[in-house]
Amino acid sequence: MIPMTDVATGLLIAWQAAVAPTAAAPLPPADSLPVRSVMVAQPVGLTVYADTVPRVRRKAIVYSDGYATRLRIHKVLSWSMLPLFAASYVSGDQIFEKGRDAPSWARTMHGPAATGSAVLFGANTVTGAWNLWEGRKDPNGRTRRVLHSVLFTAASGGFAYAGTRLADEAEENLDARRSHRNLALSSMGLSTVSWLIMLIGN
């Protein structure tokens, strides 16, 4: 009689021979295999690249040649403002203190200096307002330009009132002369601040 252990061993060997895979053929060299590109799908939303974010394009602001010409005139005239202010102040101070007894040089200087300031302010009002309108769509420095214009306009109004009605009354009236002087100095101060805003900002 055959022992059970031998029977079990024989069955195991027979089963392995029936189900075991045949010996695999050797693989060809790696460099002889065809190369195929493989596309790897990436989960949506896993990575967001910077160049995929939509950006708002800024509109180009185009200035005319006239803008550059007016700006150049505006800047040149603005540099003559302080000398005219100095001449007006020195001569006006003599007239304020001494009235009709002021030195002849002061009375001779004050009128032309005030007239020169009026011409300067008129020219710069035209060139500045024109350029402010042309550059109204440019966001760069817009607040600075608007503030400059508001201060300059206020100073222009002060000079106009001081140089017309108050100037006529100042000839004979000390209070009118004082009002003329104070308003002119205030307008000079506003003009200087307005000028410095643009000078430092640029």
C-alpha positions as a printed Julia matrix, in Angstrom:
202×3 Matrix{Float64}:
   0.0     0.0     0.0
   1.37    3.48   -0.98
   1.74    5.86    1.94
  -0.55    8.92    1.94
   2.4    11.3     2.08
   3.7     9.96   -1.22
   0.27   10.31   -2.81
  -0.01   13.92   -1.63
   3.45   14.69   -2.9
   2.65   13.22   -6.31
  -0.6    15.18   -6.65
   1.15   18.42   -5.74
   3.82   17.84   -8.39
   1.19   17.05  -11.03
  -0.85   20.18  -10.19
   2.18   22.44  -10.38
   3.07   21.04  -13.8
  -0.46   21.64  -15.07
  -0.98   25.22  -13.86
   2.54   26.67  -13.76
   3.3    29.11  -16.64
   5.79   28.14  -19.25
   9.21   29.76  -19.18
   9.02   33.26  -20.56
  11.06   34.15  -23.59
  13.87   36.61  -22.95
  12.91   40.27  -23.49
  14.54   42.13  -26.4
  17.04   44.91  -25.6
  15.45   48.13  -24.37
  16.91   50.24  -27.18
  15.16   48.06  -29.81
  11.67   48.73  -28.44
   9.53   51.36  -30.22
   9.3    54.67  -28.37
   5.82   55.91  -27.67
   4.92   59.22  -26.13
   2.65   58.9   -23.15
   0.26   61.68  -22.16
  -0.51   61.81  -18.5
  -3.85   63.32  -17.63
  -3.63   65.83  -14.79
  -6.59   66.26  -12.46
  -8.5    69.47  -13.12
  -7.93   72.11  -10.49
  -4.84   70.39   -9.03
  -2.43   73.06  -10.28
  -3.15   76.59  -11.48
  -0.4    78.18  -13.52
   0.17   81.94  -13.51
  -0.25   82.23  -17.26
  -3.75   80.75  -17.11
  -5.11   83.55  -14.9
  -6.95   86.13  -17.04
  -5.45   89.59  -16.86
  -7.09   92.87  -17.7
  -5.17   94.71  -20.41
  -4.49   98.37  -19.73
  -5.56  100.74  -22.44
  -2.72  102.71  -23.99
  -2.95  106.47  -23.48
  -1.82  108.38  -26.54
  -0.88  112.05  -26.16
  -0.7   114.49  -29.03
   2.32  116.53  -30.05
   0.42  119.6   -28.89
   0.32  118.12  -25.38
   4.12  118.03  -25.23
   4.4   121.6   -26.57
   1.9   122.96  -24.06
   3.6   121.1   -21.22
   6.96  122.59  -22.18
   5.5   126.12  -22.23
   3.75  125.47  -18.91
   6.98  124.37  -17.23
   9.1   127.24  -18.59
   6.57  129.84  -17.47
   6.25  128.25  -14.03
   9.95  128.85  -13.33
   9.44  132.61  -13.78
   6.68  132.62  -11.17
   8.88  132.87   -8.07
  11.01  135.83   -9.33
   7.8   137.7   -10.18
   6.43  136.91   -6.73
   9.62  138.22   -5.11
   9.47  141.46   -7.09
   5.79  141.93   -6.26
   6.34  141.28   -2.56
   9.36  143.56   -2.11
   7.81  146.47   -3.99
   4.35  145.87   -2.52
   5.74  145.84    1.01
   7.18  149.32    0.5
   3.87  150.58   -0.84
   1.98  148.95    2.05
   4.18  150.59    4.65
   4.52  154.03    3.09
   1.58  154.44    0.76
   2.06  157.39   -1.6
   5.44  158.07    0.03
   6.84  154.73   -1.15
  10.08  154.89   -3.2
   9.65  155.44   -6.91
  11.38  152.13   -7.73
   8.77  150.26   -5.7
   5.85  151.96   -7.42
   7.52  151.46  -10.81
   8.26  147.77  -10.15
   5.02  146.68   -8.56
   2.73  147.24  -11.53
   4.82  145.37  -14.14
   5.5   142.52  -11.69
   1.78  142.13  -11.0
   0.97  142.36  -14.71
   3.64  139.75  -15.51
   2.12  137.44  -12.92
  -1.32  137.92  -14.46
  -0.01  137.08  -17.95
   1.82  134.03  -16.59
  -1.25  132.78  -14.77
  -3.44  133.31  -17.82
  -1.09  131.35  -20.1
  -0.59  128.55  -17.61
  -4.32  128.32  -16.98
  -4.92  127.74  -20.7
  -2.07  125.25  -21.21
  -2.73  123.46  -17.93
  -6.5   123.12  -18.42
  -6.02  121.93  -22.0
  -3.53  119.25  -20.97
  -5.63  118.25  -17.96
  -8.54  117.54  -20.28
  -6.41  115.61  -22.78
  -4.92  113.45  -20.02
  -8.2   112.89  -18.16
  -8.17  109.14  -18.96
  -4.61  108.59  -17.74
  -4.7   107.21  -14.17
  -1.0   107.85  -13.56
  -0.62  110.95  -11.38
  -4.27  111.94  -11.83
  -4.78  112.94   -8.19
  -1.65  115.08   -8.26
  -2.7   116.82  -11.47
  -6.21  117.55  -10.19
  -4.93  118.9    -6.86
  -2.42  121.09   -8.69
  -5.19  122.48  -10.89
  -7.55  123.18   -8.0
  -4.9   125.06   -5.99
  -3.73  126.97   -9.05
  -7.29  127.99   -9.95
  -7.95  129.19   -6.4
  -4.74  131.23   -6.46
  -5.68  132.71   -9.84
  -9.01  133.86   -8.44
  -7.3   135.43   -5.44
  -4.82  137.32   -7.62
  -7.59  138.51   -9.94
  -9.61  139.96   -7.05
  -6.56  141.44   -5.34
  -5.3   143.02   -8.53
  -8.57  144.62   -9.62
 -11.04  145.79   -7.01
  -8.74  145.71   -3.96
  -5.87  147.34   -5.87
  -8.0   150.36   -6.74
  -9.23  150.76   -3.16
  -5.75  150.2    -1.72
  -4.54  153.53   -3.08
  -6.5   155.46   -0.47
  -7.71  152.94    2.11
  -5.38  151.24    4.61
  -7.82  148.38    5.28
  -8.16  147.7     1.56
  -4.37  147.83    1.25
  -4.07  145.28    4.04
  -6.68  143.02    2.43
  -4.89  143.37   -0.92
  -1.61  142.37    0.67
  -3.0   139.41    2.64
  -4.92  138.02   -0.32
  -1.91  138.37   -2.61
   0.36  136.58   -0.11
  -2.19  133.8     0.34
  -2.43  133.36   -3.42
   1.37  133.27   -3.66
   1.42  130.55   -1.03
  -1.21  128.45   -2.83
   0.61  128.87   -6.12
   3.93  127.81   -4.62
   2.39  124.71   -3.02
   0.68  123.85   -6.31
   3.99  124.25   -8.17
   5.9   122.11   -5.65
   3.32  119.3    -5.91
   4.11  118.91   -9.59
   7.83  119.58   -9.24
   8.39  116.98   -6.52
   5.93  114.52   -8.04
   7.77  114.51  -11.35
